[in-house]
């Protein structure tokens, strides 16, 4: 696949993946991001896409400024080469983040964002987090952790079918800071394919893959950078989840990035 080249010698690098159905919400997410940028930084924004129309590509191009680049990059070749996404009942775009270390190998660090976010702070603050000793940085998946605690089937899945050392450390993959050299050294894409060859269908697709492959090398960030309202009420009532509830609550006063994780979206 053709590599993505740097535009700025030093920049805040952001990647978001979408298709034409989600293009309008991508525009909203990036508009909110750009509204909180600083003139002191350069921002290199890459939109990974499979079928975005020229109309929406033109709209995306209007978002750029002197210190903000907005580009689209078609990842269809990634899916032509790798058939693993056929096992998924989710859209194939969710797997796009797995090819980032390969197509952006000239970069040191990339901030990946899901489409269903609203940005309320300068992402440069998150981007400048030191992850030199980690593969990725992310926020715990408080909803999933709560559900596992109260679901025997999920306990069986993460205990036997797809073992995770500590389910309280599971992250949500919708906002992740990626250490590109270390992920390339890990061979993220190849190892993800190996796992999918064994398991075929995973409950949480690329998120399961990232949690498994990056286990023990994840830096946990404040929940304000991936804040979700839709958490099960058991999170705040179950005393055995008190430590997790306290971590989630730290984001209440800031909400730098609001992530609409549930099936109910603002649109």
C-alpha positions as CSV (number, residue, x, y, z in Angstrom):
1,X,0.0,0.0,0.0
2,X,1.1,3.5,-0.7
3,X,2.6,5.3,2.3
4,X,1.3,8.5,3.8
5,X,4.0,11.2,3.8
6,X,4.4,13.9,6.4
7,X,3.3,17.4,5.5
8,X,4.9,19.1,8.5
9,X,8.2,18.3,10.1
10,X,6.4,18.5,13.5
11,X,2.7,18.1,13.9
12,X,-0.2,16.7,15.9
13,X,-1.2,13.7,13.8
14,X,-4.8,12.6,13.9
15,X,-6.5,9.7,12.0
16,X,-10.2,9.1,11.7
17,X,-11.9,6.3,9.7
18,X,-15.2,6.6,7.9
19,X,-17.4,5.7,4.9
20,X,-19.9,7.7,3.0
21,X,-22.7,6.9,5.4
22,X,-20.7,8.4,8.3
23,X,-19.1,11.2,6.3
24,X,-21.5,13.9,7.7
25,X,-20.6,13.0,11.2
26,X,-17.0,12.9,10.4
27,X,-17.3,16.5,9.2
28,X,-18.9,17.4,12.6
29,X,-16.3,15.6,14.6
30,X,-13.4,17.3,12.7
31,X,-15.1,20.7,12.9
32,X,-15.2,20.3,16.7
33,X,-11.6,19.3,16.7
34,X,-10.4,22.2,14.6
35,X,-12.4,24.7,16.6
36,X,-10.2,23.9,19.6
37,X,-6.8,23.9,17.9
38,X,-3.9,26.2,18.6
39,X,-2.1,28.5,16.2
40,X,1.1,27.3,17.9
41,X,0.8,23.8,16.5
42,X,0.5,22.1,13.1
43,X,-2.2,19.5,12.7
44,X,-2.0,16.7,10.2
45,X,-5.5,15.1,9.9
46,X,-5.9,11.9,7.8
47,X,-9.4,10.6,7.0
48,X,-9.2,6.9,6.1
49,X,-12.1,6.0,3.8
50,X,-13.5,3.4,1.5
51,X,-16.2,5.1,-0.5
52,X,-16.5,8.7,0.5
53,X,-18.1,10.8,-2.3
54,X,-16.4,13.7,-4.0
55,X,-19.0,16.0,-2.4
56,X,-17.9,15.1,1.1
57,X,-14.2,15.1,0.1
58,X,-14.7,18.6,-1.0
59,X,-16.4,19.6,2.2
60,X,-13.6,18.0,4.2
61,X,-11.0,19.9,2.2
62,X,-12.7,23.2,3.2
63,X,-11.7,22.5,6.9
64,X,-8.0,22.9,6.3
65,X,-6.0,26.0,7.3
66,X,-2.4,27.2,7.1
67,X,-1.5,25.0,10.1
68,X,-4.2,22.4,9.6
69,X,-4.0,19.8,6.8
70,X,-7.0,17.5,6.1
71,X,-6.5,14.7,3.7
72,X,-8.4,11.5,2.6
73,X,-6.7,8.2,2.1
74,X,-8.5,5.2,0.5
75,X,-7.9,1.9,2.3
76,X,-9.7,-0.4,0.0
77,X,-6.4,-2.1,-0.9
78,X,-6.0,-3.1,2.7
79,X,-9.3,-5.0,2.6
80,X,-8.7,-6.5,-0.8
81,X,-5.5,-7.9,0.6
82,X,-7.0,-9.1,3.9
83,X,-10.2,-10.9,4.0
84,X,-10.5,-11.1,7.8
85,X,-13.1,-8.3,7.9
86,X,-15.6,-10.7,6.3
87,X,-15.9,-12.4,9.7
88,X,-17.2,-9.2,11.2
89,X,-20.8,-8.1,11.6
90,X,-19.5,-4.5,12.0
91,X,-18.4,-2.3,9.2
92,X,-15.0,-3.0,7.7
93,X,-13.9,0.6,8.5
94,X,-13.5,-0.4,12.1
95,X,-10.5,-2.5,11.1
96,X,-8.8,0.5,9.3
97,X,-6.8,1.4,12.4
98,X,-4.9,-1.9,12.1
99,X,-3.1,-0.7,8.9
100,X,-2.0,2.6,10.4
101,X,1.5,1.5,11.5
102,X,2.2,0.3,7.9
103,X,0.8,3.2,5.9
104,X,2.1,5.8,8.3
105,X,5.5,4.3,9.1
106,X,7.2,7.7,8.7
107,X,5.3,9.0,11.7
108,X,6.3,8.6,15.4
109,X,2.8,8.9,16.9
110,X,-0.8,9.0,15.8
111,X,-4.0,9.9,17.6
112,X,-6.8,7.7,16.3
113,X,-10.4,8.8,16.8
114,X,-13.8,7.2,16.1
115,X,-16.4,9.2,14.1
116,X,-18.9,9.5,17.0
117,X,-17.0,12.0,19.1
118,X,-17.2,15.7,19.9
119,X,-14.0,17.4,20.8
120,X,-14.1,20.1,23.5
121,X,-10.3,20.7,24.1
122,X,-7.1,20.9,22.1
123,X,-6.1,17.3,21.3
124,X,-2.5,18.5,21.3
125,X,-2.6,18.1,25.1
126,X,-3.5,14.4,24.7
127,X,-1.1,13.9,21.8
128,X,1.8,15.2,23.8
129,X,1.5,12.4,26.3
130,X,4.7,10.5,26.5
131,X,4.1,6.9,25.3
132,X,7.7,6.1,24.4
133,X,7.6,3.0,26.7
134,X,4.1,1.9,25.5
135,X,2.4,0.5,22.4
136,X,-0.7,2.6,22.8
137,X,-2.5,4.9,25.3
138,X,-6.2,4.6,25.9
139,X,-9.1,4.8,28.3
140,X,-10.6,1.9,30.1
141,X,-13.9,0.6,28.6
142,X,-16.0,1.2,31.7
143,X,-19.2,-0.1,30.2
144,X,-17.7,-3.4,29.1
145,X,-15.8,-3.9,32.4
146,X,-19.1,-3.4,34.2
147,X,-21.0,-5.8,31.9
148,X,-18.3,-8.5,32.3
149,X,-18.7,-8.3,36.1
150,X,-22.4,-9.1,35.8
151,X,-22.4,-11.4,32.8
152,X,-21.4,-15.1,33.0
153,X,-21.2,-15.4,29.2
154,X,-18.8,-12.5,29.0
155,X,-16.7,-13.9,31.9
156,X,-16.5,-17.2,30.0
157,X,-15.6,-15.4,26.7
158,X,-12.7,-13.3,28.3
159,X,-11.7,-16.2,30.6
160,X,-11.7,-19.1,28.3
161,X,-12.5,-18.3,24.6
162,X,-10.4,-15.2,24.3
163,X,-8.4,-14.9,27.5
164,X,-7.4,-11.5,28.9
165,X,-5.2,-11.3,31.9
166,X,-7.1,-8.6,33.7
167,X,-10.5,-7.6,32.3
168,X,-10.4,-4.4,34.4
169,X,-7.7,-3.2,32.0
170,X,-9.7,-3.5,28.8
171,X,-9.6,-0.2,26.8
172,X,-12.1,1.4,24.5
173,X,-10.4,1.6,21.1
174,X,-12.3,4.7,19.9
175,X,-9.7,7.2,21.2
176,X,-6.2,5.7,21.2
177,X,-2.7,7.2,21.0
178,X,-0.5,4.9,18.9
179,X,3.3,4.5,19.1
180,X,3.9,3.8,15.4
181,X,7.5,2.4,15.6
182,X,6.7,0.0,18.4
183,X,3.4,-1.2,16.7
184,X,5.3,-1.7,13.5
185,X,7.9,-3.7,15.4
186,X,5.1,-5.7,17.0
187,X,3.8,-6.4,13.4
188,X,0.3,-5.5,14.5
189,X,-1.5,-6.3,11.3
190,X,0.1,-9.7,10.8
191,X,-0.6,-10.8,14.4
192,X,-4.2,-9.5,14.2
193,X,-4.7,-11.7,11.1
194,X,-3.2,-14.7,12.9
195,X,-5.6,-14.2,15.8
196,X,-8.6,-13.9,13.4
197,X,-7.6,-17.0,11.6
198,X,-7.9,-18.8,14.9
199,X,-11.0,-17.2,16.3
200,X,-12.9,-16.1,13.1
201,X,-15.5,-14.0,15.0
202,X,-14.6,-11.8,18.0
203,X,-17.2,-10.1,20.2
204,X,-15.6,-6.7,19.9
205,X,-13.5,-7.0,16.7
206,X,-10.5,-4.7,16.5
207,X,-10.9,-3.7,20.1
208,X,-10.4,-7.3,21.3
209,X,-7.4,-7.5,19.0
210,X,-5.8,-4.3,20.3
211,X,-6.4,-5.3,24.0
212,X,-4.9,-8.7,23.4
213,X,-1.9,-7.7,21.4
214,X,-1.0,-4.6,23.4
215,X,-1.7,-6.2,26.8
216,X,0.8,-5.0,29.4
217,X,2.0,-2.2,27.2
218,X,-1.0,0.2,27.5
219,X,-0.8,3.6,29.2
220,X,-4.2,4.5,30.7
221,X,-5.3,8.1,30.2
222,X,-7.8,10.2,32.1
223,X,-11.4,9.4,31.2
224,X,-12.0,13.1,30.2
225,X,-10.2,12.2,26.9
226,X,-12.8,9.5,26.0
227,X,-15.8,10.3,28.1
228,X,-19.0,8.3,27.7
229,X,-22.3,9.0,29.3
230,X,-23.8,5.6,28.4
231,X,-22.4,3.5,31.2
232,X,-24.4,0.9,33.0
233,X,-25.9,2.1,36.3
234,X,-24.3,-0.9,38.0
235,X,-21.0,0.9,37.6
236,X,-21.8,3.4,40.3
237,X,-23.8,0.9,42.5
238,X,-21.4,-2.1,42.6
239,X,-18.9,-1.6,45.4
240,X,-16.5,-4.1,43.7
241,X,-16.3,-1.6,40.8
242,X,-15.6,1.4,43.0
243,X,-12.1,1.9,41.7
244,X,-13.4,1.8,38.1
245,X,-16.3,4.1,38.9
246,X,-13.9,6.7,40.4
247,X,-11.7,6.6,37.3
248,X,-14.8,7.2,35.1
249,X,-16.0,10.0,37.3
250,X,-12.7,12.0,36.8
251,X,-13.9,13.0,33.4
252,X,-17.2,14.5,34.5
253,X,-15.8,17.9,35.2
254,X,-13.9,18.2,31.9
255,X,-15.2,16.0,29.1
256,X,-12.4,16.9,26.7
257,X,-13.7,14.3,24.2
258,X,-17.3,13.1,24.4
259,X,-17.6,9.7,22.9
260,X,-21.1,8.5,22.0
261,X,-20.4,4.8,22.4
262,X,-23.9,3.4,22.7
263,X,-26.2,2.5,19.8
264,X,-28.1,5.8,20.4
265,X,-26.2,8.5,18.5
266,X,-26.8,12.3,18.6
267,X,-27.9,12.1,15.0
